[in-house]
Amino acid sequence: MHSRPLLYWRKRKSVSGPLTERLHALSLFSRCGEAFDGVLPIPYKQVTSWENAQALCQQVKWKNTTLEVANALRLWLAVNRPAEWDKWNEVVEHCKPVFEATVGTQLREYVTAHHLSVKVVHCVQWDLVLTLVEDWYSLEGMPTLASNILFPVYEAGHFPCGWSGRQFPEGTLYIF
């Protein structure tokens, strides 16, 4: 038996509308180095340079933290919506082109112009694709951790780049 197309099993809108408009409106990194004045549901510390931000975003601790967020979402789906959990990879693949169409070029141009590591591209892509995935499932009651913590940092023109302390969400987010 072959898998049904993604649009067949999915009963809600595709990723579009308000979130893609917000992605198009992003001015990536426009306030890096300035004080972050947003409100987050977790503690945060600011870093003061791209050198520090790049080093933090490449640490195993940050990679593990962002994976823990995705794993929490997948676990929720496995328990609450097993049929949709089976489609996780298809949803991710559907969200990647939305990321590219909204901020992919802006991101790569900024990284190139400022001589930053390609690892910054990978971090931002993962965070924003995860935000799109959360949006895809949002009407299903799925927790939206990237949308509530990481995306507001990007919207404020900053870069969420690291983690210290205990396992998410008990720790401190680093922001540049």
C-alpha positions as CSV (number, residue, x, y, z in Angstrom):
1,M,0.0,0.0,0.0
2,H,1.5,3.4,-0.9
3,S,1.3,6.5,1.1
4,R,-1.4,9.1,0.4
5,P,-0.3,12.6,-0.7
6,L,0.3,15.0,2.1
7,L,-2.7,17.2,1.0
8,Y,-5.0,14.2,1.2
9,W,-4.5,13.4,4.9
10,R,-4.1,17.0,6.0
11,K,-7.4,18.6,6.9
12,R,-6.3,22.1,7.7
13,K,-4.7,24.9,5.7
14,S,-1.2,24.5,4.4
15,V,1.5,26.7,5.9
16,S,0.6,30.1,4.7
17,G,-1.3,33.2,5.8
18,P,-0.2,35.1,8.9
19,L,3.0,33.1,9.7
20,T,4.4,33.4,6.1
21,E,3.5,37.1,6.2
22,R,5.5,37.4,9.4
23,L,8.4,35.5,7.9
24,H,8.4,37.8,4.9
25,A,8.5,40.8,7.2
26,L,11.5,39.6,9.2
27,S,14.5,41.8,9.1
28,L,17.0,39.1,10.2
29,F,19.7,40.2,12.6
30,S,18.8,43.9,12.3
31,R,19.1,44.5,16.1
32,C,21.9,42.1,16.9
33,G,24.2,43.8,19.3
34,E,21.4,46.0,20.7
35,A,19.5,45.2,23.9
36,F,16.7,42.7,23.5
37,D,13.6,44.2,24.9
38,G,11.1,41.4,24.3
39,V,9.4,39.2,26.8
40,L,10.0,35.5,26.8
41,P,8.7,32.7,29.1
42,I,12.2,31.6,30.0
43,P,15.3,33.4,31.3
44,Y,17.8,34.8,28.7
45,K,21.3,36.4,28.5
46,Q,22.6,38.5,25.8
47,V,25.9,38.0,24.0
48,T,27.8,40.9,22.5
49,S,29.4,39.8,19.3
50,W,28.9,37.6,16.3
51,E,32.1,35.8,17.3
52,N,30.4,34.7,20.6
53,A,27.0,34.0,18.9
54,Q,28.6,31.8,16.2
55,A,30.6,29.9,18.9
56,L,27.4,29.3,20.9
57,C,25.3,28.2,18.0
58,Q,27.9,25.5,17.1
59,Q,28.0,24.0,20.6
60,V,26.6,20.6,21.2
61,K,24.5,21.9,24.1
62,W,22.6,24.2,21.7
63,K,22.1,21.5,19.0
64,N,20.9,19.1,21.7
65,T,18.5,21.7,23.1
66,T,16.9,22.4,19.7
67,L,16.6,18.7,19.1
68,E,14.9,18.3,22.5
69,V,12.3,20.8,21.4
70,A,11.6,19.0,18.2
71,N,11.6,15.6,20.0
72,A,9.0,17.0,22.5
73,L,6.8,17.9,19.6
74,R,7.2,14.5,17.9
75,L,6.4,12.8,21.2
76,W,3.3,14.8,21.6
77,L,2.2,13.8,18.1
78,A,3.0,10.2,18.7
79,V,0.9,10.1,21.8
80,N,-2.0,12.4,20.7
81,R,-2.1,12.1,16.9
82,P,-0.2,8.9,15.8
83,A,-1.5,9.0,12.2
84,E,0.0,12.5,11.8
85,W,3.2,11.6,13.6
86,D,3.8,9.2,10.8
87,K,3.8,12.2,8.4
88,W,6.3,14.3,10.3
89,N,9.0,14.0,7.7
90,E,6.6,14.9,4.9
91,V,5.5,18.0,6.8
92,V,9.1,19.1,7.4
93,E,9.8,18.6,3.7
94,H,6.7,20.7,2.8
95,C,7.9,23.5,5.2
96,K,11.5,23.8,3.8
97,P,10.4,25.5,0.6
98,V,8.3,27.9,2.5
99,F,11.3,28.9,4.6
100,E,13.3,29.3,1.3
101,A,10.6,31.5,-0.3
102,T,10.3,33.8,2.7
103,V,13.7,34.3,4.3
104,G,16.3,31.9,2.7
105,T,17.8,34.4,0.3
106,Q,17.9,37.2,2.9
107,L,19.6,34.9,5.4
108,R,22.3,33.6,2.9
109,E,23.0,37.2,1.7
110,Y,23.4,38.5,5.2
111,V,25.7,35.6,6.2
112,T,27.9,36.1,3.1
113,A,28.0,39.9,3.4
114,H,29.1,39.7,7.1
115,H,31.5,36.7,6.6
116,L,29.7,34.5,9.0
117,S,29.8,30.8,9.3
118,V,27.4,28.7,7.3
119,K,26.5,27.2,10.7
120,V,24.5,30.3,11.3
121,V,22.4,29.5,8.2
122,H,21.8,25.9,9.5
123,C,20.7,27.1,12.9
124,V,18.3,29.7,11.6
125,Q,16.9,27.3,9.0
126,W,16.3,24.6,11.7
127,D,14.6,27.1,14.0
128,L,12.3,28.6,11.4
129,V,11.4,25.3,9.7
130,L,10.5,24.0,13.2
131,T,8.3,27.1,13.7
132,L,6.6,26.4,10.4
133,V,6.0,22.7,11.4
134,E,4.5,23.9,14.6
135,D,2.2,26.2,12.7
136,W,1.2,23.3,10.4
137,Y,0.0,21.3,13.5
138,S,-1.1,24.3,15.6
139,L,-4.9,23.6,15.2
140,E,-4.3,20.1,16.5
141,G,-3.4,21.4,20.0
142,M,0.3,20.7,19.6
143,P,2.7,22.7,21.9
144,T,4.4,25.5,20.1
145,L,7.8,25.9,21.8
146,A,9.8,27.3,18.8
147,S,6.9,29.7,18.0
148,N,6.7,31.1,21.5
149,I,10.4,31.3,22.3
150,L,12.6,31.3,19.2
151,F,10.5,33.1,16.7
152,P,9.8,36.2,18.8
153,V,13.6,36.6,19.1
154,Y,13.9,36.6,15.3
155,E,11.0,39.0,14.9
156,A,12.8,41.4,17.3
157,G,15.8,41.4,14.9
158,H,18.0,39.2,17.2
159,F,19.5,35.7,17.0
160,P,18.7,32.9,19.5
161,C,22.1,31.2,19.6
162,G,22.7,29.1,22.6
163,W,21.7,27.4,25.8
164,S,23.1,27.0,29.3
165,G,22.0,25.2,32.3
166,R,19.7,22.2,32.6
167,Q,17.6,20.5,30.0
168,F,15.1,22.7,28.2
169,P,13.1,24.5,29.4
170,E,15.0,24.7,32.6
171,G,18.0,26.8,31.6
172,T,18.9,30.1,30.0
173,L,18.7,31.1,26.3
174,Y,21.5,33.1,24.8
175,I,20.5,35.9,22.4
176,F,22.6,38.1,20.1
